[in-house]
Amino acid sequence: MADIMDTLMQEAQKISSSAYAPYSKFRVGAALLCEDGTIVKGVNVENRSFGLTTCAERNAVTAAVMMGHRKFTALAISTPDSAEPVGPCGACRQVLGEFMKADAPVRFAGSGPQQVNTTIGSLLPMDSLHELRNK
């Protein structure tokens, strides 16, 4: 799994340069691994009305769903404009939890050497959807 997480992170880092972040100057790239091995990428797209901004993670999920994918097995997130790793926001965690198992790996990194390796379940603890699926 380490190799695929490295690949996902490289893809997230590359795609982050395509982000549209003229207001915050905070680019984000996401690479989502689908159950069949397809990698779908997304970037954040800002709007001057910040509530209308869409995150890279949700854009990747939306693109994957439009392609017919419904199950995702891993995710990497790159935030090159931050030295520290930045994890997904609460809205993204909720959307990711809809399509990923609790033990699905997630890696996020900034421009520095530190990377965080965790799982969807750790990012979204006590998620009732995951609890119901396990019964």
VEXTORTOR-854909 format. One record per residue: residue in one letter; x, y negated, z negated of N, C-alpha, C in turn; residue number from 1. Coordinates in nm, 3 decimals, decimal comma, padded with zeros to 5 digits. Layout:
N
<rest:A	npx:X	npy:Y	npz:Z	capx:X	capy:Y	capz:Z	cpx:X	cpy:Y	cpz:Z	nr:NUM>
...
end
This chain:
135
<rest:M	npx:00,082	npy:00,120	npz:00,000	capx:00,000	capy:00,000	capz:00,000	cpx:00,087	cpy:-00,126	cpz:00,000	nr:1>
<rest:A	npx:00,208	npy:-00,115	npz:-00,052	capx:00,296	capy:-00,233	capz:-00,056	cpx:00,324	cpy:-00,286	cpz:00,084	nr:2>
<rest:D	npx:00,346	npy:-00,196	npz:00,180	capx:00,374	capy:-00,240	capz:00,317	cpx:00,259	cpy:-00,319	cpz:00,376	nr:3>
<rest:I	npx:00,137	npy:-00,270	npz:00,355	capx:00,022	capy:-00,341	capz:00,412	cpx:00,001	cpy:-00,474	cpz:00,342	nr:4>
<rest:M	npx:00,029	npy:-00,481	npz:00,212	capx:00,016	capy:-00,609	capz:00,142	cpx:00,120	cpy:-00,708	cpz:00,191	nr:5>
<rest:D	npx:00,241	npy:-00,660	npz:00,223	capx:00,344	capy:-00,747	capz:00,281	cpx:00,298	cpy:-00,799	cpz:00,417	nr:6>
<rest:T	npx:00,241	npy:-00,710	npz:00,498	capx:00,191	capy:-00,750	capz:00,629	cpx:00,079	cpy:-00,852	cpz:00,616	nr:7>
<rest:L	npx:-00,014	npy:-00,826	npz:00,526	capx:-00,125	capy:-00,919	capz:00,505	cpx:-00,073	cpy:-01,057	cpz:00,462	nr:8>
<rest:M	npx:00,025	npy:-01,058	npz:00,372	capx:00,078	capy:-01,186	capz:00,326	cpx:00,147	cpy:-01,261	cpz:00,441	nr:9>
<rest:Q	npx:00,220	npy:-01,190	npz:00,523	capx:00,284	capy:-01,254	capz:00,638	cpx:00,179	cpy:-01,315	cpz:00,731	nr:10>
<rest:E	npx:00,071	npy:-01,243	npz:00,754	capx:-00,036	capy:-01,293	capz:00,840	cpx:-00,105	cpy:-01,415	cpz:00,777	nr:11>
<rest:A	npx:-00,127	npy:-01,410	npz:00,646	capx:-00,189	capy:-01,523	capz:00,576	cpx:-00,099	cpy:-01,646	cpz:00,583	nr:12>
<rest:Q	npx:00,031	npy:-01,625	npz:00,566	capx:00,126	capy:-01,736	capz:00,573	cpx:00,126	cpy:-01,799	cpz:00,712	nr:13>
<rest:K	npx:00,126	npy:-01,715	npz:00,815	capx:00,127	capy:-01,767	capz:00,953	cpx:00,001	cpy:-01,846	cpz:00,984	nr:14>
<rest:I	npx:-00,114	npy:-01,790	npz:00,949	capx:-00,240	capy:-01,854	capz:00,987	cpx:-00,266	cpy:-01,982	cpz:00,908	nr:15>
<rest:S	npx:-00,204	npy:-01,997	npz:00,791	capx:-00,228	capy:-02,116	capz:00,709	cpx:-00,194	cpy:-02,246	cpz:00,783	nr:16>
<rest:S	npx:-00,103	npy:-02,239	npz:00,878	capx:-00,068	capy:-02,360	capz:00,954	cpx:-00,183	cpy:-02,408	cpz:01,043	nr:17>
<rest:S	npx:-00,284	npy:-02,323	npz:01,064	capx:-00,400	capy:-02,361	capz:01,144	cpx:-00,511	cpy:-02,426	cpz:01,062	nr:18>
<rest:A	npx:-00,493	npy:-02,434	npz:00,931	capx:-00,597	capy:-02,491	capz:00,844	cpx:-00,626	cpy:-02,636	cpz:00,882	nr:19>
<rest:Y	npx:-00,748	npy:-02,677	npz:00,857	capx:-00,789	capy:-02,815	capz:00,879	cpx:-00,806	cpy:-02,878	cpz:00,741	nr:20>
<rest:A	npx:-00,702	npy:-02,948	npz:00,694	capx:-00,701	capy:-03,004	capz:00,559	cpx:-00,651	cpy:-03,149	cpz:00,559	nr:21>
<rest:P	npx:-00,718	npy:-03,238	npz:00,635	capx:-00,669	capy:-03,375	capz:00,645	cpx:-00,688	cpy:-03,457	cpz:00,517	nr:22>
<rest:Y	npx:-00,774	npy:-03,415	npz:00,427	capx:-00,803	capy:-03,492	capz:00,306	cpx:-00,719	cpy:-03,447	cpz:00,188	nr:23>
<rest:S	npx:-00,717	npy:-03,319	npz:00,161	capx:-00,641	capy:-03,269	capz:00,046	cpx:-00,496	cpy:-03,239	cpz:00,080	nr:24>
<rest:K	npx:-00,468	npy:-03,218	npz:00,207	capx:-00,334	capy:-03,174	capz:00,250	cpx:-00,296	cpy:-03,041	cpz:00,184	nr:25>
<rest:F	npx:-00,397	npy:-02,958	npz:00,155	capx:-00,378	capy:-02,830	capz:00,087	cpx:-00,429	cpy:-02,719	cpz:00,178	nr:26>
<rest:R	npx:-00,336	npy:-02,665	npz:00,257	capx:-00,371	capy:-02,561	capz:00,354	cpx:-00,379	cpy:-02,424	cpz:00,285	nr:27>
<rest:V	npx:-00,473	npy:-02,343	npz:00,333	capx:-00,488	capy:-02,207	capz:00,281	cpx:-00,510	cpy:-02,114	cpz:00,399	nr:28>
<rest:G	npx:-00,441	npy:-02,000	npz:00,394	capx:-00,460	capy:-01,895	capz:00,492	cpx:-00,496	cpy:-01,766	cpz:00,421	nr:29>
<rest:A	npx:-00,585	npy:-01,688	npz:00,480	capx:-00,626	capy:-01,560	capz:00,421	cpx:-00,620	cpy:-01,452	cpz:00,529	nr:30>
<rest:A	npx:-00,578	npy:-01,334	npz:00,488	capx:-00,577	capy:-01,217	capz:00,577	cpx:-00,650	cpy:-01,105	cpz:00,504	nr:31>
<rest:L	npx:-00,754	npy:-01,055	npz:00,567	capx:-00,846	capy:-00,958	capz:00,509	cpx:-00,832	cpy:-00,826	cpz:00,584	nr:32>
<rest:L	npx:-00,810	npy:-00,719	npz:00,512	capx:-00,798	capy:-00,587	capz:00,573	cpx:-00,933	cpy:-00,517	cpz:00,572	nr:33>
<rest:C	npx:-00,981	npy:-00,483	npz:00,691	capx:-01,108	capy:-00,411	capz:00,703	cpx:-01,083	cpy:-00,261	cpz:00,686	nr:34>
<rest:E	npx:-01,189	npy:-00,191	npz:00,654	capx:-01,181	capy:-00,048	capz:00,627	cpx:-01,118	cpy:00,030	cpz:00,742	nr:35>
<rest:D	npx:-01,139	npy:-00,016	npz:00,865	capx:-01,085	capy:00,055	capz:00,982	cpx:-00,943	cpy:00,012	cpz:01,018	nr:36>
<rest:G	npx:-00,881	npy:-00,076	npz:00,938	capx:-00,744	capy:-00,120	capz:00,963	cpx:-00,733	cpy:-00,253	cpz:01,035	nr:37>
<rest:T	npx:-00,843	npy:-00,307	npz:01,081	capx:-00,843	capy:-00,438	capz:01,145	cpx:-00,808	cpy:-00,546	cpz:01,043	nr:38>
<rest:I	npx:-00,725	npy:-00,641	npz:01,083	capx:-00,694	capy:-00,756	capz:00,998	cpx:-00,766	cpy:-00,877	cpz:01,056	nr:39>
<rest:V	npx:-00,847	npy:-00,941	npz:00,973	capx:-00,920	capy:-01,061	capz:01,013	cpx:-00,868	cpy:-01,176	cpz:00,928	nr:40>
<rest:K	npx:-00,840	npy:-01,288	npz:00,993	capx:-00,780	capy:-01,402	capz:00,925	cpx:-00,878	cpy:-01,519	cpz:00,917	nr:41>
<rest:G	npx:-00,851	npy:-01,606	npz:00,819	capx:-00,932	capy:-01,727	capz:00,803	cpx:-00,847	cpy:-01,838	cpz:00,745	nr:42>
<rest:V	npx:-00,892	npy:-01,960	npz:00,764	capx:-00,827	capy:-02,078	capz:00,708	cpx:-00,934	cpy:-02,167	cpz:00,645	nr:43>
<rest:N	npx:-00,889	npy:-02,256	npz:00,556	capx:-00,983	capy:-02,353	capz:00,501	cpx:-01,011	cpy:-02,461	cpz:00,605	nr:44>
<rest:V	npx:-01,135	npy:-02,508	npz:00,604	capx:-01,178	capy:-02,614	capz:00,695	cpx:-01,247	cpy:-02,719	cpz:00,609	nr:45>
<rest:E	npx:-01,179	npy:-02,834	npz:00,596	capx:-01,231	capy:-02,940	capz:00,510	cpx:-01,331	cpy:-03,029	cpz:00,583	nr:46>
<rest:N	npx:-01,402	npy:-03,104	npz:00,502	capx:-01,495	capy:-03,205	capz:00,550	cpx:-01,485	cpy:-03,322	cpz:00,454	nr:47>
<rest:R	npx:-01,508	npy:-03,441	npz:00,501	capx:-01,496	capy:-03,556	capz:00,411	cpx:-01,597	cpy:-03,548	cpz:00,297	nr:48>
<rest:S	npx:-01,703	npy:-03,473	npz:00,315	capx:-01,794	capy:-03,438	capz:00,205	cpx:-01,743	cpy:-03,305	cpz:00,151	nr:49>
<rest:F	npx:-01,663	npy:-03,310	npz:00,044	capx:-01,589	capy:-03,191	capz:-00,001	cpx:-01,678	cpy:-03,070	cpz:-00,027	nr:50>
<rest:G	npx:-01,803	npy:-03,091	npz:-00,063	capx:-01,893	capy:-02,978	capz:-00,085	cpx:-01,919	cpy:-02,898	cpz:00,041	nr:51>
<rest:L	npx:-01,893	npy:-02,956	npz:00,155	capx:-01,913	capy:-02,887	capz:00,283	cpx:-01,786	cpy:-02,816	cpz:00,330	nr:52>
<rest:T	npx:-01,678	npy:-02,829	npz:00,256	capx:-01,554	capy:-02,760	capz:00,288	cpx:-01,574	cpy:-02,610	cpz:00,274	nr:53>
<rest:T	npx:-01,514	npy:-02,532	npz:00,365	capx:-01,521	capy:-02,387	capz:00,354	cpx:-01,381	cpy:-02,332	cpz:00,333	nr:54>
<rest:C	npx:-01,374	npy:-02,235	npz:00,244	capx:-01,246	capy:-02,176	capz:00,205	cpx:-01,199	cpy:-02,072	cpz:00,305	nr:55>
<rest:A	npx:-01,069	npy:-02,050	npz:00,307	capx:-01,009	capy:-01,953	capz:00,398	cpx:-01,065	cpy:-01,813	cpz:00,375	nr:56>
<rest:E	npx:-01,082	npy:-01,775	npz:00,249	capx:-01,129	capy:-01,641	capz:00,217	cpx:-01,269	cpy:-01,616	cpz:00,272	nr:57>
<rest:R	npx:-01,358	npy:-01,713	npz:00,248	capx:-01,496	capy:-01,697	capz:00,298	cpx:-01,501	cpy:-01,705	cpz:00,449	nr:58>
<rest:N	npx:-01,415	npy:-01,785	npz:00,510	capx:-01,412	capy:-01,789	capz:00,656	cpx:-01,364	cpy:-01,656	cpz:00,714	nr:59>
<rest:A	npx:-01,269	npy:-01,591	npz:00,647	capx:-01,224	capy:-01,459	capz:00,693	cpx:-01,336	cpy:-01,356	cpz:00,680	nr:60>
<rest:V	npx:-01,408	npy:-01,359	npz:00,568	capx:-01,520	capy:-01,266	capz:00,549	cpx:-01,626	cpy:-01,290	cpz:00,655	nr:61>
<rest:T	npx:-01,660	npy:-01,416	npz:00,678	capx:-01,762	capy:-01,449	capz:00,779	cpx:-01,721	cpy:-01,401	cpz:00,917	nr:62>
<rest:A	npx:-01,596	npy:-01,425	npz:00,954	capx:-01,548	capy:-01,380	capz:01,086	cpx:-01,555	cpy:-01,228	cpz:01,095	nr:63>
<rest:A	npx:-01,515	npy:-01,160	npz:00,988	capx:-01,517	capy:-01,013	capz:00,990	cpx:-01,659	cpy:-00,959	cpz:01,003	nr:64>
<rest:V	npx:-01,752	npy:-01,019	npz:00,929	capx:-01,891	capy:-00,975	capz:00,937	cpx:-01,946	cpy:-00,998	cpz:01,078	nr:65>
<rest:M	npx:-01,911	npy:-01,111	npz:01,139	capx:-01,956	capy:-01,138	capz:01,276	cpx:-01,902	cpy:-01,034	cpz:01,374	nr:66>
<rest:M	npx:-01,787	npy:-00,974	npz:01,340	capx:-01,726	capy:-00,871	capz:01,424	cpx:-01,784	cpy:-00,732	cpz:01,394	nr:67>
<rest:G	npx:-01,874	npy:-00,724	npz:01,296	capx:-01,938	capy:-00,597	capz:01,263	cpx:-01,878	cpy:-00,524	cpz:01,144	nr:68>
<rest:H	npx:-01,782	npy:-00,584	npz:01,077	capx:-01,721	capy:-00,520	capz:00,960	cpx:-01,800	cpy:-00,553	cpz:00,835	nr:69>
<rest:R	npx:-01,806	npy:-00,458	npz:00,744	capx:-01,880	capy:-00,477	capz:00,620	cpx:-01,802	cpy:-00,433	cpz:00,496	nr:70>
<rest:K	npx:-01,693	npy:-00,359	npz:00,516	capx:-01,615	capy:-00,309	capz:00,403	cpx:-01,470	cpy:-00,352	cpz:00,420	nr:71>
<rest:F	npx:-01,417	npy:-00,414	npz:00,314	capx:-01,280	capy:-00,466	capz:00,318	cpx:-01,201	cpy:-00,403	cpz:00,205	nr:72>
<rest:T	npx:-01,074	npy:-00,372	npz:00,233	capx:-00,995	capy:-00,295	capz:00,138	cpx:-00,880	cpy:-00,371	cpz:00,074	nr:73>
<rest:A	npx:-00,843	npy:-00,487	npz:00,126	capx:-00,732	capy:-00,564	capz:00,067	cpx:-00,737	cpy:-00,707	cpz:00,122	nr:74>
<rest:L	npx:-00,672	npy:-00,797	npz:00,048	capx:-00,672	capy:-00,939	capz:00,085	cpx:-00,542	cpy:-01,004	cpz:00,041	nr:75>
<rest:A	npx:-00,490	npy:-01,092	npz:00,126	capx:-00,376	capy:-01,177	capz:00,089	cpx:-00,413	cpy:-01,322	cpz:00,116	nr:76>
<rest:I	npx:-00,366	npy:-01,410	npz:00,028	capx:-00,396	capy:-01,553	capz:00,037	cpx:-00,265	cpy:-01,631	cpz:00,025	nr:77>
<rest:S	npx:-00,243	npy:-01,722	npz:00,118	capx:-00,123	capy:-01,806	capz:00,116	cpx:-00,163	cpy:-01,952	cpz:00,099	nr:78>
<rest:T	npx:-00,097	npy:-02,019	npz:00,003	capx:-00,117	capy:-02,163	capz:-00,019	cpx:00,020	cpy:-02,231	cpz:-00,009	nr:79>
<rest:P	npx:00,067	npy:-02,258	npz:00,113	capx:00,202	capy:-02,308	capz:00,132	cpx:00,226	cpy:-02,449	cpz:00,078	nr:80>
<rest:D	npx:00,121	npy:-02,522	npz:00,047	capx:00,139	capy:-02,658	capz:-00,003	cpx:00,143	cpy:-02,664	cpz:-00,156	nr:81>
<rest:S	npx:00,150	npy:-02,547	npz:-00,218	capx:00,164	capy:-02,536	capz:-00,363	cpx:00,285	cpy:-02,448	cpz:-00,391	nr:82>
<rest:A	npx:00,371	npy:-02,490	npz:-00,481	capx:00,486	capy:-02,406	capz:-00,518	cpx:00,438	cpy:-02,281	cpz:-00,592	nr:83>
<rest:E	npx:00,329	npy:-02,294	npz:-00,666	capx:00,275	capy:-02,183	capz:-00,745	cpx:00,164	cpy:-02,111	cpz:-00,668	nr:84>
<rest:P	npx:00,145	npy:-01,982	npz:-00,695	capx:00,033	capy:-01,909	capz:-00,635	cpx:-00,101	cpy:-01,967	cpz:-00,682	nr:85>
<rest:V	npx:-00,196	npy:-01,972	npz:-00,592	capx:-00,330	capy:-02,021	capz:-00,625	cpx:-00,429	cpy:-01,914	cpz:-00,582	nr:86>
<rest:G	npx:-00,506	npy:-01,866	npz:-00,678	capx:-00,605	capy:-01,761	capz:-00,650	cpx:-00,732	cpy:-01,817	cpz:-00,589	nr:87>
<rest:P	npx:-00,822	npy:-01,728	npz:-00,549	capx:-00,947	capy:-01,771	capz:-00,487	cpx:-01,039	cpy:-01,842	cpz:-00,587	nr:88>
<rest:C	npx:-01,118	npy:-01,935	npz:-00,538	capx:-01,213	capy:-02,006	capz:-00,622	cpx:-01,327	cpy:-01,911	cpz:-00,663	nr:89>
<rest:G	npx:-01,411	npy:-01,957	npz:-00,752	capx:-01,521	capy:-01,875	capz:-00,801	cpx:-01,618	cpy:-01,832	cpz:-00,692	nr:90>
<rest:A	npx:-01,650	npy:-01,923	npz:-00,601	capx:-01,742	capy:-01,887	capz:-00,492	cpx:-01,682	cpy:-01,778	cpz:-00,405	nr:91>
<rest:C	npx:-01,554	npy:-01,789	npz:-00,376	capx:-01,488	capy:-01,686	capz:-00,295	cpx:-01,483	cpy:-01,553	cpz:-00,368	nr:92>
<rest:R	npx:-01,457	npy:-01,557	npz:-00,498	capx:-01,454	capy:-01,433	capz:-00,576	cpx:-01,588	cpy:-01,362	cpz:-00,568	nr:93>
<rest:Q	npx:-01,695	npy:-01,439	npz:-00,575	capx:-01,829	capy:-01,380	capz:-00,568	cpx:-01,854	cpy:-01,317	cpz:-00,431	nr:94>
<rest:V	npx:-01,818	npy:-01,387	npz:-00,325	capx:-01,837	capy:-01,334	capz:-00,189	cpx:-01,750	cpy:-01,211	cpz:-00,168	nr:95>
<rest:L	npx:-01,625	npy:-01,216	npz:-00,211	capx:-01,536	capy:-01,102	capz:-00,195	cpx:-01,589	cpy:-00,981	cpz:-00,271	nr:96>
<rest:G	npx:-01,644	npy:-01,004	npz:-00,390	capx:-01,700	capy:-00,895	capz:-00,469	cpx:-01,818	cpy:-00,827	cpz:-00,401	nr:97>
<rest:E	npx:-01,884	npy:-00,899	npz:-00,313	capx:-01,996	capy:-00,842	capz:-00,238	cpx:-01,950	cpy:-00,734	cpz:-00,140	nr:98>
<rest:F	npx:-01,829	npy:-00,747	npz:-00,088	capx:-01,783	capy:-00,661	capz:00,019	cpx:-01,664	cpy:-00,571	cpz:-00,018	nr:99>
<rest:M	npx:-01,606	npy:-00,592	npz:-00,137	capx:-01,486	capy:-00,517	capz:-00,173	cpx:-01,507	cpy:-00,442	cpz:-00,305	nr:100>
<rest:K	npx:-01,446	npy:-00,326	npz:-00,315	capx:-01,452	capy:-00,249	capz:-00,438	cpx:-01,370	cpy:-00,319	cpz:-00,546	nr:101>
<rest:A	npx:-01,402	npy:-00,290	npz:-00,670	capx:-01,334	capy:-00,354	capz:-00,782	cpx:-01,184	cpy:-00,329	cpz:-00,782	nr:102>
<rest:D	npx:-01,140	npy:-00,213	npz:-00,731	capx:-00,997	capy:-00,181	capz:-00,734	cpx:-00,923	cpy:-00,226	cpz:-00,608	nr:103>
<rest:A	npx:-00,990	npy:-00,302	npz:-00,520	capx:-00,925	capy:-00,351	capz:-00,397	cpx:-00,814	cpy:-00,448	cpz:-00,434	nr:104>
<rest:P	npx:-00,694	npy:-00,429	npz:-00,378	capx:-00,582	capy:-00,517	capz:-00,412	cpx:-00,594	cpy:-00,655	cpz:-00,348	nr:105>
<rest:V	npx:-00,547	npy:-00,754	npz:-00,425	capx:-00,542	capy:-00,893	capz:-00,381	cpx:-00,404	cpy:-00,946	cpz:-00,416	nr:106>
<rest:R	npx:-00,342	npy:-01,014	npz:-00,320	capx:-00,213	capy:-01,079	capz:-00,345	cpx:-00,226	cpy:-01,225	cpz:-00,305	nr:107>
<rest:F	npx:-00,175	npy:-01,314	npz:-00,390	capx:-00,171	capy:-01,455	capz:-00,351	cpx:-00,039	cpy:-01,515	cpz:-00,389	nr:108>
<rest:A	npx:00,002	npy:-01,612	npz:-00,304	capx:00,134	capy:-01,674	capz:-00,320	cpx:00,131	cpy:-01,817	cpz:-00,268	nr:109>
<rest:G	npx:00,217	npy:-01,899	npz:-00,330	capx:00,240	capy:-02,035	capz:-00,282	cpx:00,369	cpy:-02,036	cpz:-00,201	nr:110>
<rest:S	npx:00,437	npy:-02,150	npz:-00,201	capx:00,561	capy:-02,161	capz:-00,125	cpx:00,682	cpy:-02,110	cpz:-00,203	nr:111>
<rest:G	npx:00,666	npy:-02,092	npz:-00,333	capx:00,775	capy:-02,042	capz:-00,417	cpx:00,786	cpy:-01,891	cpz:-00,411	nr:112>
<rest:P	npx:00,879	npy:-01,835	npz:-00,486	capx:00,903	capy:-01,691	capz:-00,480	cpx:00,799	cpy:-01,606	cpz:-00,553	nr:113>
<rest:Q	npx:00,723	npy:-01,665	npz:-00,644	capx:00,629	capy:-01,588	capz:-00,723	cpx:00,507	cpy:-01,547	cpz:-00,641	nr:114>
<rest:Q	npx:00,465	npy:-01,422	npz:-00,658	capx:00,342	capy:-01,371	capz:-00,599	cpx:00,262	cpy:-01,305	cpz:-00,709	nr:115>
<rest:V	npx:00,131	npy:-01,316	npz:-00,701	capx:00,043	capy:-01,250	capz:-00,796	cpx:-00,023	cpy:-01,133	cpz:-00,725	nr:116>
<rest:N	npx:-00,014	npy:-01,017	npz:-00,786	capx:-00,081	capy:-00,896	capz:-00,737	cpx:-00,187	cpy:-00,858	cpz:-00,839	nr:117>
<rest:T	npx:-00,311	npy:-00,849	npz:-00,795	capx:-00,421	capy:-00,819	capz:-00,884	cpx:-00,527	cpy:-00,740	cpz:-00,806	nr:118>
<rest:T	npx:-00,646	npy:-00,733	npz:-00,860	capx:-00,758	capy:-00,666	capz:-00,792	cpx:-00,881	cpy:-00,755	cpz:-00,794	nr:119>
<rest:I	npx:-00,975	npy:-00,724	npz:-00,710	capx:-01,102	capy:-00,797	capz:-00,711	cpx:-01,168	cpy:-00,787	cpz:-00,848	nr:120>
<rest:G	npx:-01,166	npy:-00,668	npz:-00,907	capx:-01,228	capy:-00,649	capz:-01,037	cpx:-01,165	cpy:-00,736	cpz:-01,145	nr:121>
<rest:S	npx:-01,035	npy:-00,756	npz:-01,138	capx:-00,968	capy:-00,843	capz:-01,235	cpx:-01,003	cpy:-00,990	cpz:-01,212	nr:122>
<rest:L	npx:-01,024	npy:-01,026	npz:-01,087	capx:-01,061	capy:-01,165	capz:-01,055	cpx:-01,207	cpy:-01,194	cpz:-01,088	nr:123>
<rest:L	npx:-01,290	npy:-01,089	npz:-01,085	capx:-01,433	capy:-01,105	capz:-01,110	cpx:-01,476	cpy:-00,999	cpz:-01,211	nr:124>
<rest:P	npx:-01,436	npy:-01,017	npz:-01,338	capx:-01,467	capy:-00,915	capz:-01,439	cpx:-01,616	cpy:-00,910	cpz:-01,470	nr:125>
<rest:M	npx:-01,660	npy:-00,794	npz:-01,513	capx:-01,800	capy:-00,770	capz:-01,551	cpx:-01,897	cpy:-00,806	cpz:-01,440	nr:126>
<rest:D	npx:-01,857	npy:-00,777	npz:-01,316	capx:-01,943	capy:-00,803	capz:-01,201	cpx:-02,053	cpy:-00,698	cpz:-01,197	nr:127>
<rest:S	npx:-02,176	npy:-00,740	npz:-01,210	capx:-02,287	capy:-00,644	capz:-01,217	cpx:-02,298	cpy:-00,560	cpz:-01,091	nr:128>
<rest:L	npx:-02,264	npy:-00,614	npz:-00,976	capx:-02,272	capy:-00,536	capz:-00,853	cpx:-02,176	cpy:-00,416	cpz:-00,859	nr:129>
<rest:H	npx:-02,052	npy:-00,439	npz:-00,906	capx:-01,958	capy:-00,330	capz:-00,916	cpx:-02,004	cpy:-00,230	cpz:-01,021	nr:130>
<rest:E	npx:-02,060	npy:-00,276	npz:-01,130	capx:-02,110	capy:-00,187	capz:-01,234	cpx:-02,224	cpy:-00,101	cpz:-01,181	nr:131>
<rest:L	npx:-02,317	npy:-00,158	npz:-01,105	capx:-02,429	capy:-00,082	capz:-01,050	cpx:-02,382	cpy:00,020	cpz:-00,948	nr:132>
<rest:R	npx:-02,281	npy:-00,014	npz:-00,867	capx:-02,230	capy:00,078	capz:-00,766	cpx:-02,165	cpy:00,201	cpz:-00,830	nr:133>
<rest:N	npx:-02,110	npy:00,184	npz:-00,951	capx:-02,041	capy:00,293	capz:-01,018	cpx:-02,135	cpy:00,388	cpz:-01,091	nr:134>
<rest:K	npx:-02,264	npy:00,362	npz:-01,092	capx:-02,360	capy:00,448	capz:-01,162	cpx:-02,423	cpy:00,547	cpz:-01,069	nr:135>
end
